Amino acid sequence: MAPFQDRLTFLPEAILFTILSLIPVKEAARTSVLAKPWRRLWLSRPNVELNDRLFLSPLTGIDEQHPNIEQIRDANKFYQLYYLIKVGFKWFANGAPSISSFSLIFCDPHICPINIENLVRHALYRHPNSLELDFSLPSWEDRLPLNNEFIERFTLPVYVYNYTFLESLKLASCRFDMNNFATIGLTLKSVFLAWIEIINATNLRLMLQSCPLLENLSLSKCFQAPHYDIQSDTLKTIVVDKCVDLLTLTIVAPNLVHLKYCGKVVQFGIIVSENFETAELDFGLVEMFDLEDGEKIANLLDSLYFARSLIVDSYVVQVISFDGVELNPLGQNRAKNLTIKTAFDESEFRGICMLLDNYPLLEEVRFEHGDHVIFREDMEVDYFHVVPPLTDWAKVSPSIDGCLPNMLKVVEIVGLQATLFEMNLLPYLITQAGVLQKLVLRAGNQMGFAYAKGVKFVLAQERKQLKVEVYSEDGVLYGPKGETKVQPKPCIINEHE
């Protein structure tokens, strides 16, 4: 038997650096014990990542009640500081002379602000293209809105504004001056801001004007400013995520390709062009049903009629059911792919029908079954005519100019649970879709899997030309010869952050 040969060590260093750059820094550091040549190899990664969340566990509720809680907190701070100094400065002392990116995720910057500034300074000496500074806490996500005065926990050092090689900047819980982007903004192509105060629309507009090459903009959980005015000829992707103080969103971006909005229903004013491809709308922050939201969302959908792919949530299909709401005339909406995140509730029935009728070019429709707030009690019967789905589906005839008779080729249901609504929706789609070619059923529980198998069996007898794929809740493909492991199909519409 041939002796063991360590072929990995004999790979060219360039390949080893690439391998180490593709795995988490914690795992990369562990390779230092493999052999002597590996001892400092991980320090030469082109992407420097310092993330204290990989090494520290947050305090739990039980910890908070511990009689020595202050000692536990002090110990945690000591390990944070030790990790930051020991690993961070060792990295720069022994690492490569140049790096491609620097990322610092640190949950308590108050304990060592000078060390953090020195680390950032050392990183910029190595001319990275990407800089990420994240001082937020994971627990904040579940406590929106937060007390604003405690969110911005670190101030961006002044010398960063004079750096002229950055292409990507990510700041979270980090105070900075939007009016001081004249130098740093010249090369920026991507800006991500989270848990940051935007004072007013003017500041945001001035920052965008200082970034002539900007292609990607993400504003996540930002606060203070009630109006966002985003105007740019270069932006291709815009994400506005859970900015709780927002009341008005204006976007004029002729080269915009992807738009993602998550938050409350605000006053939208959006102008895009035929370059536009994907729109994702999520109104999960809505707490109270408002009849006026139906018209606002309908106008928003009308302004996004260039979109080839559209993702909407349950609130959209509930609120557009209002009798006074009208969508774009047939023929103007260009979407070919539609994803509906739904609770499969009868309150969504009419909205689903409206989307299928008003988007005549749809070729693929995907339903994602999940937990969503249903505002059934807020819906007045006089306006919405909510009746049991059994009678509704039996009465409905799709528009002859809609997607069902002429264009719809693929239907996918994710999280199938064999609810009454699903068992009426599915036969309706199968019988009314005149050119349907493929049906994909992904079960959400055992009952849904059993129902999906029954549907497949029946259609194998009655619609042999229709291809039916059934997956269990574990992502196992069901077939005539048993079950075979496969990877679940990705979402029809790609998400862009």
C-alpha positions as semicolon CSV with decimal commas, in nm:
position;residue;x (nm);y (nm);z (nm)
1;M;0,000;0,000;0,000
2;A;0,139;0,338;-0,104
3;P;0,226;0,575;0,183
4;F;-0,003;0,871;0,243
5;Q;0,083;1,174;0,030
6;D;-0,019;1,527;0,125
7;R;-0,104;1,645;-0,223
8;L;-0,290;1,952;-0,098
9;T;0,029;2,110;0,037
10;F;0,196;2,079;-0,303
11;L;-0,069;2,289;-0,475
12;P;0,045;2,634;-0,593
13;E;0,008;2,902;-0,327
14;A;-0,230;3,100;-0,547
15;I;-0,474;2,808;-0,547
16;L;-0,437;2,756;-0,172
17;F;-0,506;3,125;-0,110
18;T;-0,818;3,099;-0,325
19;I;-0,940;2,794;-0,130
20;L;-0,880;2,963;0,205
21;S;-1,058;3,279;0,091
22;L;-1,374;3,082;0,011
23;I;-1,423;2,934;0,360
24;P;-1,517;3,116;0,684
25;V;-1,224;3,275;0,864
26;K;-1,276;3,053;1,168
27;E;-1,232;2,742;0,955
28;A;-0,940;2,898;0,768
29;A;-0,762;2,965;1,098
30;R;-0,798;2,598;1,195
31;T;-0,587;2,495;0,896
32;S;-0,284;2,635;1,081
33;V;-0,257;2,307;1,276
34;L;-0,246;2,084;0,967
35;A;0,126;2,115;0,905
36;K;0,413;2,358;0,947
37;P;0,371;2,513;0,595
38;W;0,009;2,588;0,683
39;R;0,089;2,770;1,007
40;R;0,068;3,121;0,864
41;L;-0,091;3,042;0,529
42;W;-0,441;3,151;0,635
43;L;-0,307;3,497;0,725
44;S;-0,240;3,558;0,355
45;R;-0,609;3,547;0,260
46;P;-0,688;3,838;0,028
47;N;-1,015;3,896;0,215
48;V;-0,966;3,992;0,580
49;E;-1,270;3,913;0,797
50;L;-1,289;3,985;1,170
51;N;-1,624;3,871;1,308
52;D;-1,658;3,833;1,684
53;R;-1,996;3,657;1,637
54;L;-1,805;3,353;1,514
55;F;-1,624;3,322;1,846
56;L;-1,860;3,459;2,111
57;S;-2,205;3,346;2,221
58;P;-2,450;3,625;2,310
59;L;-2,581;3,642;2,666
60;T;-2,908;3,453;2,713
61;G;-3,199;3,531;2,944
62;I;-3,060;3,281;3,192
63;D;-2,723;3,457;3,186
64;E;-2,893;3,790;3,257
65;Q;-3,031;3,644;3,583
66;H;-2,697;3,507;3,695
67;P;-2,579;3,657;4,028
68;N;-2,239;3,730;3,872
69;I;-2,375;3,882;3,553
70;E;-2,135;4,177;3,565
71;Q;-1,836;3,943;3,580
72;I;-1,975;3,749;3,283
73;R;-2,009;4,071;3,085
74;D;-1,657;4,178;3,178
75;A;-1,522;3,838;3,071
76;N;-1,701;3,867;2,738
77;K;-1,556;4,213;2,680
78;F;-1,209;4,085;2,765
79;Y;-1,237;3,801;2,512
80;Q;-1,371;4,043;2,250
81;L;-1,082;4,280;2,303
82;Y;-0,829;3,997;2,311
83;Y;-0,971;3,852;1,988
84;L;-0,968;4,189;1,814
85;I;-0,610;4,274;1,911
86;K;-0,457;3,927;1,896
87;V;-0,609;3,812;1,568
88;G;-0,658;4,146;1,391
89;F;-0,313;4,295;1,440
90;K;-0,145;3,955;1,396
91;W;-0,320;3,929;1,063
92;F;-0,182;4,261;0,943
93;A;0,165;4,193;1,089
94;N;0,202;3,863;0,903
95;G;-0,047;3,890;0,619
96;A;-0,026;3,992;0,255
97;P;0,088;4,345;0,162
98;S;-0,239;4,400;-0,026
99;I;-0,592;4,274;0,034
100;S;-0,912;4,273;-0,169
101;S;-1,157;4,334;0,116
102;F;-1,174;4,415;0,487
103;S;-1,473;4,325;0,704
104;L;-1,506;4,406;1,074
105;I;-1,820;4,283;1,253
106;F;-1,793;4,376;1,619
107;C;-2,085;4,401;1,859
108;D;-1,935;4,631;2,125
109;P;-1,713;4,903;1,973
110;H;-1,723;5,114;2,290
111;I;-1,471;4,894;2,469
112;C;-1,188;4,967;2,224
113;P;-1,263;5,248;1,974
114;I;-0,893;5,336;1,930
115;N;-0,803;4,977;1,842
116;I;-1,085;4,967;1,588
117;E;-0,965;5,290;1,427
118;N;-0,611;5,151;1,406
119;L;-0,736;4,829;1,248
120;V;-0,928;5,023;0,985
121;R;-0,623;5,239;0,919
122;H;-0,401;4,929;0,876
123;A;-0,660;4,779;0,640
124;L;-0,672;5,090;0,419
125;Y;-0,292;5,086;0,392
126;R;-0,337;4,760;0,197
127;H;-0,571;4,918;-0,060
128;P;-0,885;4,701;-0,031
129;N;-1,163;4,740;-0,284
130;S;-1,430;4,661;-0,025
131;L;-1,478;4,791;0,331
132;E;-1,742;4,662;0,577
133;L;-1,791;4,796;0,931
134;D;-2,082;4,643;1,120
135;F;-2,144;4,730;1,486
136;S;-2,509;4,627;1,508
137;L;-2,656;4,359;1,732
138;P;-2,843;4,056;1,587
139;S;-3,119;4,102;1,847
140;W;-3,216;4,442;1,702
141;E;-3,399;4,282;1,410
142;D;-3,681;4,162;1,636
143;R;-3,724;4,494;1,819
144;L;-3,806;4,746;1,546
145;P;-3,830;5,038;1,585
146;L;-3,539;5,098;1,821
147;N;-3,447;5,401;2,028
148;N;-3,249;5,595;1,768
149;E;-2,998;5,745;2,009
150;F;-2,852;5,402;2,086
151;I;-2,819;5,273;1,730
152;E;-2,518;5,453;1,583
153;R;-2,247;5,310;1,807
154;F;-1,930;5,412;1,623
155;T;-1,819;5,713;1,419
156;L;-1,646;5,658;1,087
157;P;-1,285;5,788;1,114
158;V;-1,219;6,106;0,919
159;Y;-0,931;5,956;0,720
160;V;-1,169;5,706;0,555
161;Y;-1,338;5,986;0,358
162;N;-1,009;6,059;0,178
163;Y;-0,960;5,703;0,057
164;T;-0,988;5,681;-0,322
165;F;-0,983;5,309;-0,410
166;L;-1,303;5,172;-0,255
167;E;-1,561;5,015;-0,483
168;S;-1,787;4,875;-0,210
169;L;-1,878;5,032;0,126
170;K;-2,096;4,864;0,390
171;L;-2,173;5,050;0,713
172;A;-2,403;4,928;0,991
173;S;-2,462;5,118;1,316
174;C;-2,183;5,352;1,212
175;R;-2,229;5,730;1,210
176;F;-2,090;5,909;0,904
177;D;-2,122;6,236;0,716
178;M;-2,316;6,203;0,389
179;N;-2,196;6,548;0,282
180;N;-1,831;6,439;0,291
181;F;-1,837;6,188;0,005
182;A;-1,668;6,404;-0,258
183;T;-1,347;6,193;-0,252
184;I;-1,447;5,847;-0,133
185;G;-1,754;5,846;-0,357
186;L;-1,562;5,886;-0,683
187;T;-1,490;5,512;-0,714
188;L;-1,783;5,360;-0,521
189;K;-2,002;5,117;-0,712
190;S;-2,189;4,965;-0,418
191;V;-2,316;5,127;-0,094
192;F;-2,494;4,939;0,184
193;L;-2,622;5,134;0,486
194;A;-2,798;4,975;0,785
195;W;-2,908;5,105;1,125
196;I;-2,794;5,454;1,024
197;E;-2,958;5,794;1,055
198;I;-3,047;5,965;0,729
199;I;-3,111;6,323;0,837
200;N;-3,315;6,431;0,535
201;A;-3,371;6,369;0,164
202;T;-3,122;6,642;0,070
203;N;-2,833;6,462;0,242
204;L;-2,916;6,138;0,064
205;R;-2,939;6,316;-0,270
206;L;-2,602;6,488;-0,217
207;M;-2,438;6,155;-0,132
208;L;-2,572;6,001;-0,453
209;Q;-2,446;6,295;-0,656
210;S;-2,099;6,236;-0,511
211;C;-2,100;5,876;-0,640
212;P;-2,096;5,900;-1,021
213;L;-2,027;5,525;-1,066
214;L;-2,276;5,390;-0,811
215;E;-2,465;5,082;-0,931
216;N;-2,599;4,922;-0,611
217;L;-2,768;5,102;-0,320
218;S;-2,913;4,931;-0,012
219;L;-3,082;5,118;0,274
220;S;-3,174;4,879;0,555
221;K;-3,339;4,978;0,883
222;C;-3,231;5,340;0,838
223;F;-3,427;5,601;1,034
224;Q;-3,515;5,968;1,085
225;A;-3,580;6,094;0,729
226;P;-3,947;6,056;0,621
227;H;-3,869;6,114;0,252
228;Y;-3,617;5,940;0,026
229;D;-3,539;6,101;-0,309
230;I;-3,321;5,862;-0,511
231;Q;-3,220;5,994;-0,852
232;S;-2,936;5,836;-1,049
233;D;-2,852;5,744;-1,407
234;T;-2,614;5,468;-1,297
235;L;-2,805;5,274;-1,031
236;K;-2,899;4,919;-1,132
237;T;-3,010;4,774;-0,796
238;I;-3,199;4,948;-0,515
239;V;-3,301;4,786;-0,186
240;V;-3,511;4,971;0,073
241;D;-3,562;4,742;0,371
242;K;-3,765;4,819;0,685
243;C;-3,692;5,192;0,708
244;V;-3,963;5,251;0,968
245;D;-3,979;5,634;0,950
246;L;-4,027;5,644;0,573
247;L;-4,342;5,810;0,436
248;T;-4,250;5,890;0,075
249;L;-4,020;5,706;-0,166
250;T;-3,923;5,871;-0,494
251;I;-3,701;5,686;-0,742
252;V;-3,593;5,811;-1,084
253;A;-3,345;5,561;-1,224
254;P;-3,358;5,496;-1,599
255;N;-3,102;5,213;-1,580
256;L;-3,256;5,038;-1,278
257;V;-3,272;4,660;-1,317
258;H;-3,372;4,531;-0,971
259;L;-3,587;4,686;-0,698
260;K;-3,663;4,534;-0,359
261;Y;-3,889;4,711;-0,111
262;C;-3,980;4,581;0,234
263;G;-4,172;4,798;0,479
264;K;-4,500;4,980;0,525
265;V;-4,715;5,114;0,244
266;V;-4,589;5,466;0,166
267;Q;-4,645;5,717;-0,111
268;F;-4,448;5,583;-0,407
269;G;-4,323;5,780;-0,705
270;I;-4,110;5,550;-0,921
271;I;-3,992;5,598;-1,278
272;V;-3,804;5,315;-1,451
273;S;-3,738;5,219;-1,812
274;E;-3,751;4,909;-2,028
275;N;-3,418;4,798;-1,872
276;F;-3,611;4,708;-1,556
277;E;-3,632;4,334;-1,479
278;T;-3,722;4,240;-1,120
279;A;-3,947;4,393;-0,855
280;E;-3,994;4,244;-0,507
281;L;-4,262;4,398;-0,283
282;D;-4,303;4,294;0,080
283;F;-4,539;4,482;0,311
284;G;-4,491;4,257;0,611
285;L;-4,449;4,558;0,845
286;V;-4,812;4,664;0,794
287;E;-4,993;4,634;1,127
288;M;-5,335;4,774;1,037
289;F;-5,537;4,726;0,719
290;D;-5,599;5,049;0,525
291;L;-5,836;5,070;0,229
292;E;-5,623;5,347;0,075
293;D;-5,328;5,107;0,052
294;G;-5,502;4,926;-0,232
295;E;-5,483;5,228;-0,461
296;K;-5,123;5,305;-0,357
297;I;-5,009;4,950;-0,433
298;A;-5,201;4,941;-0,761
299;N;-5,030;5,264;-0,870
300;L;-4,695;5,116;-0,767
301;L;-4,758;4,803;-0,975
302;D;-4,859;5,023;-1,268
303;S;-4,530;5,216;-1,247
304;L;-4,337;4,887;-1,252
305;Y;-4,508;4,742;-1,558
306;F;-4,171;4,700;-1,734
307;A;-4,072;4,428;-1,483
308;R;-4,012;4,082;-1,631
309;S;-4,030;3,920;-1,286
310;L;-4,254;4,019;-0,997
311;I;-4,261;3,903;-0,634
312;V;-4,551;4,011;-0,410
313;D;-4,661;3,919;-0,059
314;S;-4,994;3,830;0,096
315;Y;-5,089;4,189;0,181
316;V;-5,075;4,286;-0,187
317;V;-5,328;4,021;-0,294
318;Q;-5,550;4,106;0,004
319;V;-5,564;4,482;-0,043
320;I;-5,601;4,495;-0,422
321;S;-5,926;4,301;-0,376
322;F;-6,096;4,631;-0,286
323;D;-6,368;4,707;-0,544
324;G;-6,228;5,050;-0,628
325;V;-5,881;4,919;-0,715
326;E;-5,787;4,887;-1,081
327;L;-5,462;4,754;-1,222
328;N;-5,297;4,844;-1,552
329;P;-5,501;4,771;-1,865
330;L;-5,433;4,436;-2,027
331;G;-5,130;4,427;-2,253
332;Q;-4,918;4,678;-2,063
333;N;-4,779;4,452;-1,788
334;R;-4,476;4,265;-1,921
335;A;-4,399;4,022;-1,637
336;K;-4,333;3,662;-1,738
337;N;-4,259;3,529;-1,391
338;L;-4,475;3,587;-1,083
339;T;-4,413;3,475;-0,724
340;I;-4,691;3,515;-0,467
341;K;-4,601;3,471;-0,100
342;T;-4,934;3,359;0,037
343;A;-5,113;3,219;0,341
344;F;-5,359;3,042;0,105
345;D;-5,650;3,216;0,273
346;E;-5,985;3,296;0,114
347;S;-5,918;3,668;0,172
348;E;-5,646;3,642;-0,096
349;F;-5,870;3,477;-0,353
350;R;-5,981;3,776;-0,556
351;G;-5,637;3,938;-0,554
352;I;-5,478;3,623;-0,697
353;C;-5,738;3,616;-0,974
354;M;-5,676;3,983;-1,053
355;L;-5,301;3,928;-1,093
356;L;-5,351;3,628;-1,321
357;D;-5,598;3,825;-1,535
358;N;-5,395;4,147;-1,553
359;Y;-5,058;3,995;-1,638
360;P;-5,128;3,830;-1,974
361;L;-4,764;3,735;-2,052
362;L;-4,705;3,523;-1,742
363;E;-4,538;3,192;-1,823
364;E;-4,439;3,082;-1,472
365;V;-4,630;3,131;-1,146
366;R;-4,492;3,028;-0,807
367;F;-4,693;3,019;-0,483
368;E;-4,494;3,016;-0,158
369;H;-4,705;2,903;0,138
370;G;-4,602;3,072;0,463
371;D;-4,722;3,253;0,773
372;H;-4,872;3,593;0,689
373;V;-5,105;3,830;0,869
374;I;-5,461;3,799;0,740
375;F;-5,680;4,107;0,785
376;R;-6,012;3,931;0,747
377;E;-6,176;4,115;1,037
378;D;-6,076;4,452;0,890
379;M;-6,228;4,375;0,551
380;E;-6,583;4,504;0,513
381;V;-6,807;4,251;0,341
382;D;-6,972;4,525;0,134
383;Y;-6,640;4,600;-0,033
384;F;-6,470;4,263;-0,053
385;H;-6,751;4,006;-0,087
386;V;-6,556;3,744;0,104
387;V;-6,732;3,407;0,060
388;P;-6,615;3,047;0,107
389;P;-6,362;2,947;-0,159
390;L;-6,562;2,644;-0,274
391;T;-6,833;2,861;-0,426
392;D;-6,586;3,125;-0,549
393;W;-6,361;2,894;-0,750
394;A;-6,664;2,724;-0,901
395;K;-6,799;3,057;-1,029
396;V;-6,478;3,213;-1,156
397;S;-6,392;3,219;-1,523
398;P;-6,051;3,364;-1,611
399;S;-6,025;3,652;-1,853
400;I;-5,981;3,533;-2,210
401;D;-5,700;3,787;-2,244
402;G;-5,526;3,682;-1,921
403;C;-5,233;3,443;-1,879
404;L;-5,432;3,131;-1,790
405;P;-5,588;3,045;-2,129
406;N;-5,293;3,147;-2,344
407;M;-4,951;3,172;-2,182
408;L;-4,911;2,999;-1,843
409;K;-4,674;2,702;-1,881
410;V;-4,536;2,635;-1,532
411;V;-4,709;2,634;-1,192
412;E;-4,514;2,571;-0,872
413;I;-4,652;2,547;-0,518
414;V;-4,402;2,557;-0,232
415;G;-4,507;2,443;0,117
416;L;-4,818;2,250;0,005
417;Q;-5,024;2,147;0,310
418;A;-5,347;2,021;0,151
419;T;-5,560;2,304;0,291
420;L;-5,912;2,361;0,157
421;F;-5,795;2,668;-0,036
422;E;-5,508;2,476;-0,199
423;M;-5,735;2,187;-0,295
424;N;-5,961;2,431;-0,480
425;L;-5,688;2,649;-0,630
426;L;-5,492;2,361;-0,781
427;P;-5,776;2,205;-0,986
428;Y;-5,873;2,554;-1,102
429;L;-5,522;2,622;-1,234
430;I;-5,492;2,279;-1,396
431;T;-5,826;2,301;-1,578
432;Q;-5,809;2,668;-1,678
433;A;-5,443;2,685;-1,789
434;G;-5,480;2,599;-2,156
435;V;-5,109;2,549;-2,237
436;L;-4,981;2,423;-1,900
437;Q;-4,672;2,204;-1,944
438;K;-4,528;2,153;-1,597
439;L;-4,660;2,134;-1,241
440;V;-4,421;2,136;-0,942
441;L;-4,557;2,050;-0,596
442;R;-4,326;2,090;-0,295
443;A;-4,492;1,956;0,020
444;G;-4,481;2,144;0,347
445;N;-4,596;1,851;0,560
446;Q;-4,688;1,485;0,532
447;M;-5,050;1,557;0,445
448;G;-4,940;1,788;0,166
449;F;-4,702;1,520;0,036
450;A;-4,977;1,259;0,033
451;Y;-5,211;1,497;-0,150
452;A;-4,940;1,586;-0,404
453;K;-4,878;1,218;-0,477
454;G;-5,250;1,170;-0,535
455;V;-5,256;1,463;-0,778
456;K;-4,962;1,316;-0,965
457;F;-5,132;0,976;-0,991
458;V;-5,459;1,122;-1,124
459;L;-5,287;1,347;-1,378
460;A;-5,073;1,056;-1,499
461;Q;-5,399;0,899;-1,611
462;E;-5,587;1,203;-1,737
463;R;-5,315;1,449;-1,852
464;K;-5,020;1,238;-1,964
465;Q;-4,863;1,528;-2,153
466;L;-4,841;1,732;-1,832
467;K;-4,512;1,686;-1,645
468;V;-4,567;1,665;-1,269
469;E;-4,286;1,682;-1,012
470;V;-4,359;1,607;-0,646
471;Y;-4,117;1,675;-0,361
472;S;-4,150;1,577;0,003
473;E;-4,100;1,828;0,283
474;D;-3,733;1,717;0,292
475;G;-3,675;1,800;-0,075
476;V;-3,695;1,438;-0,192
477;L;-3,823;1,388;-0,545
478;Y;-4,105;1,135;-0,569
479;G;-4,113;0,914;-0,878
480;P;-4,259;0,588;-1,003
481;K;-3,946;0,398;-0,896
482;G;-3,927;0,541;-0,548
483;E;-3,773;0,854;-0,407
484;T;-3,443;1,004;-0,516
485;K;-3,250;1,276;-0,340
486;V;-3,221;1,598;-0,539
487;Q;-3,152;1,960;-0,464
488;P;-3,463;2,181;-0,451
489;K;-3,513;2,403;-0,752
490;P;-3,409;2,766;-0,688
491;C;-3,665;3,043;-0,679
492;I;-3,795;3,154;-1,019
493;I;-3,693;3,512;-0,942
494;N;-3,351;3,587;-0,804
495;E;-3,333;3,818;-0,502
496;H;-3,090;4,107;-0,513
497;E;-2,974;4,274;-0,187
